[in-house]
């Protein structure tokens, strides 16, 4: 399957144009995306994230959004899930991104309903809390796992919550319990990691990518006082972030709570996400070619930074 | 059998993996094939010391010869878990990566790559950036591979100690000829100790195994360590014990300087010697006990120790009584009866 011809090269005038130009070189004619330039097999993760980015960016990008959205629909299994690989149907976290990408698109409404039903019907493993457990968490709370039939972790739970919120299921019992799980996993001194605040009495360290994602999922659904230490953590580490995942999710998390840059057009503001994204792109030569999904995340973050409540308002899923 | 295929084309690592035909280090062409695998313990007082000559001698001692290395594409797998200011004991030190890469290049390696798939962190590049490795990658023109995000290919689980029938490995493993485990000498709150064998958890893509690699925990931590090692069969290992970690490892423990590098082609033997340096009886570590007589020896008499004597570098690592996986090790450490 040939890669679709990219738009003629031009000096990008805006950050979004630069990101979209990069992304357009990784899309095949059938709408499926490659994880890296030069690869031959499409990537589910790359395709769902590209679909979401095109959906959020809108405008002329929306033309290709239809084709990419259809490619995602072709990747969906009969039970509604979208898995990272046919080898691993249990790796179903792309389902949440697909639900977000299909938001407000009547042509994908049935596919989206199937995906939402799948998420609501599936949960991470849980078990009664043991008195002697070295884990300081409520193991009986149910969220979502990275991989089916394993434990519920912070990030896949947060992704599922964002998806359910966009689909009008934010009050569902599963969503409420998912939020309780996230608050239970918050690190005492602020922030989240993969989903484990303390083991054998040692408080573990937070990470900006996990913290940003969880904060994005809790925005509007948890009191600010409950996450104040985590917002403070992101405010502390955010200005220095220059890798796509951490920067992208930290920006989305802060935007969801109306934090971050006071003026997204202020080029001297260290919290200016546009400046940070440009510097992050400039570091690609150091790290090697970024994943398509991560470039798409940066595009989403660039748009959402200008939205009053981040990703969900950028999607039109929240006022 | 198509004999033409045999003479005109070298099978890829993927094909060898699929055929279960990758052999443990020590049986490699051009490498010493002692009945008792050699493990070299080399002193290195700090990371400011030039590690390249130390490792050159160590590799010669364990029988990794130019004839074996020449033309090979080699993946170095350091232990990059997470970063924290002042906590250099968490990750394999960049200077160890630099020195191993330089020695292998000098021995004629066609390409040396560095790859890792951190177990807790999805932003591998952030961990990498904060680890100090990028400068070494740039200077050494070493390509880095995020193993968590690579496409996977499935192979039969050659170990079958866990219930996993197949393992999904990152495609780079099919593209390289050798894999080298560059581990950190650390205690571990679930496994007792994490050394060269446990380090291979980082080969397994998070995309298919999760963050943490929970599929492997559900399948059995100790069993999964054995399965990955039985399936992947790295060619040699270096355990960075110049500064290791004691106490609540593998991330929250404190720095412990043992001042050694432990190097060998047979990973259970390397780990057994490293454990002895830490003052831990290797047979008390379940995955090492289970590996004995199968993946390699762990009894002291079954290992050909070269370099420093174990007694001369023994540096007991603190263990935590309230951590069950360490309590059993603590009981024997206080007795020191090995």
HADDOCK unambig.tbl for C-alpha pairs under 7 A between the chains (distance, minus, plus):
assign (segid A and resid 88 and name CA) (segid B and resid 208 and name CA) 6.44 0.50 0.50
assign (segid A and resid 91 and name CA) (segid B and resid 208 and name CA) 5.93 0.50 0.50
assign (segid A and resid 146 and name CA) (segid B and resid 210 and name CA) 5.16 0.50 0.50
assign (segid A and resid 147 and name CA) (segid B and resid 209 and name CA) 6.71 0.50 0.50
assign (segid A and resid 147 and name CA) (segid B and resid 210 and name CA) 6.08 0.50 0.50
assign (segid A and resid 150 and name CA) (segid B and resid 214 and name CA) 6.29 0.50 0.50
assign (segid A and resid 150 and name CA) (segid B and resid 215 and name CA) 6.39 0.50 0.50
assign (segid A and resid 150 and name CA) (segid B and resid 218 and name CA) 6.90 0.50 0.50
assign (segid A and resid 194 and name CA) (segid B and resid 120 and name CA) 6.09 0.50 0.50
assign (segid A and resid 194 and name CA) (segid B and resid 211 and name CA) 6.53 0.50 0.50
assign (segid A and resid 209 and name CA) (segid B and resid 123 and name CA) 6.97 0.50 0.50
assign (segid A and resid 243 and name CA) (segid B and resid 125 and name CA) 6.42 0.50 0.50
assign (segid A and resid 243 and name CA) (segid B and resid 126 and name CA) 5.93 0.50 0.50
assign (segid A and resid 245 and name CA) (segid B and resid 123 and name CA) 5.72 0.50 0.50
assign (segid A and resid 246 and name CA) (segid B and resid 123 and name CA) 6.38 0.50 0.50
